[in-house]
Amino acid sequence: MRKRTKIPVGFNKEARFMKMRNIAIIAHVDHGKTTLVNALLTKSGTFRSNEAVQDRMMDSNPQERERGITILSKTTSVIYHDTKINIVDTPGHADFGGEVERIMHMVDGCLLLVDAFEGTMPQTRFVLKNALANHIKPIVVVNKVDRPNADPQKAVDEVLDLFIQLGAPDDLLDFPVVYTSALNSTSSYDPDPSTQKDGMDPVFDTILKEIPEPKCDPTAPFQFQPALLDYNEFVGRIGIGTIRGGQARVGDTVTSCKLDGSTKDFKIMKLYTFQGLRRVEVDSVECGDICAIAGDDDMMVGETFCAQGKPNPLPKLRVDEPTLQMEFGTNSSPLRGQDGKFVTARVIEDRLFSEVQRDVSLRYRRIPNTESWTVSGRGELHLGVLIETMRREGYELEVSKPHVIIKEIDGKKCEPYEDLQIDVPSEYVGDIMETLGKRGATMIDMEEANNQTRLNYVIPSRGLLGFVNNFLTLTKGYGIINHTFKEYRPVYNKVVGERQIGVLVSVDNGPATPYSIEKVEDHGTMFITPGTVCYEGMIVGEHRYPVDLAVNVTAMKPQTNVRSSTKDQTVVLKSPRKMTLEACLDYINSDELVEVTPSAYRMRKRILFTPDRKKFDAKKKAMAENDELNLELGGSDN
């Protein structure tokens, strides 16, 4: 016998559905979205009084907690005053902006979260623009009002300016505002921090007052459009969206209106709704609710599920195309298979296949006659998260330098451009401007206040490859950088994004010794420590000059019978530069790779054998000089 589903508080038996609100929380990265969801869940009575609740509970992915950002959108719900409020926590990073846009089709309102200290930022503009384009009513939540030097009123003024710049209709310019300290779970209608009171009632009350109920007709035929995808190896693809008409029951046969215009009937195998932090399996879902549906193995974002034999497709949802790609391959280094559990081409391809089932912005394609794949995504972080996830799962692989995807638009080759915003102490402005000028960036404007300067640029996405590490070095860690995709423009005809400094490359195999490192480190900055297992062709440091240098870091100190006065002296080495995965991807050039294993990242040359690499480099240099000469001769004839 099937267990009866408990009737939740607020459920109306006569109307067959409970009162509902569907909202998204949108903001720039690190403005406190996930912390606010924590406060809403906690203060709504979703958890028992004795239930242990962790901070940033919606960031369940280990990388999310480590990076302090939301990578994957999450859906939850609370019950407040007999109303079910579905809440979608959206990613704040630009690489996952496509999800934010699709989520706007699932909700009827949003909380626009703004940091009371930082004010509006590049991603604030992006998410608000999406909300307004989809006619989603925003509630402005000014967060972190308790921060030192916070200026809530200035933040509200900046939001108003942003509304005007984006052409918001007049009725939205008088937007409701709530002030919060999500970290302390306090809120108020007043910008004065002293008026903050425990609880989130002002936020909840504003949602019920300002956000309309879901636009749906419970008597109409069933209609549902997946805006997000999940994947489970037992049930296949799972579509997440809002029921726009009728209701759904497990076992119902429905018609899927495919993106190519065809239709397909399938049976609903599983239904899920969201309660607190749980995805709950249910027998039926009512009109207006956000739910997850399984049953169609090849479902895609933007399709429409309709009552059987009554196709009525909704407008297609736009899925952001990838702008960046890189090469994934099986590990070919001398240390292959010594660390990972999954090293073969078959298991790596299976893993990529499972990833694209849930991530619609990801693509992969096998490179013919190789054990390599071209993997495309929305940005360095997007691809970096995938690589790091695979590494933690026990995969070994090697990856290339990322490069942008060139598109042909109206017969012209075009590349992606981005809006770039930089906040730095004024003393570093000169160096930043010089560096960005070499990377094809165009300055839009510059503002200076209190010895801090804000620079706004438009830059080819290529120009940002490898820039972040350089930026942190130039600003000694005091700079803040934000960027969002802007548009495709004709290709910038200069080589940008390549590292101009040389590297130190190992010429031997074995563990590095203090004796050898001490002799080599005068030539530049080391990336390794004594005991690190090296191999020929592995990058062990950065040369101080713009040429590569082959070095031996594995040699032992010669043994003699002569007593030395320095025999007992300890070798003191400089601290090596620590390289994260993102740092490695930023650092390498096109003739280099990053070897990724469960325990290490190693940078290496594509051609490991030193004599072969030198022959190749000499040939490439000669070809480049010949091309340059031909250009000069051609120019003299004109």
Secondary structure, 3 states (H helix, E strand, C coil): CCCCCCCCCCCCCCCCCCEEEEEEEEECCCCCHHHHHHHHHHHCCCCCCCCCCCCCCCCCCHHHHHHCCCCCCEEEEEEECCEEEEEEECCCCHHHHHHHHHHCCCCCEEEEEEECCCECCHHHHHHHHHHHHCCCEEEEEEECCCCCCCCHHHHHHHHHHHHHHCCCCHHHHCCCEEEEEHHHCEEECCCCHHHCEECCHHHHHHHHHHCCCCCCECCCCCEEEEEEEEEECCCEEEEEEEEEECCEECCCEEEEECCCCCEEEEECCEEEEEECCEEEECCEECCCCEEEEECCCCCCCCCEEEECCCCCCCCCCCCCCCCEEEEEECCCCCCCCCCCCECCHHHHHHHHHHHHHHCCCCEEEECCCCCEEEEEECCHHHHHHHHHHHHHCCECEEEECCEECCEEECCEEEEEEEEEEEEEEHHHHHHHHHHHHHCCCEEEEEEEECCEEEEEEEEEHHHHCCHHHHHHHHCCCCCEEEEEEEEEEECCCCCCCCCCCCEEEECCCEECCHHHHHHHHHHEEECCCCCCEECCCEEEEEECCCCCEEECCCCCCCCCCCCCCCCCCCCCCCCCCCCCHHHHHHHCCCCEEEEEECCEEEEEECCCCHHHHHHHHHHHHHHHHHHHHHHHHHHHHC
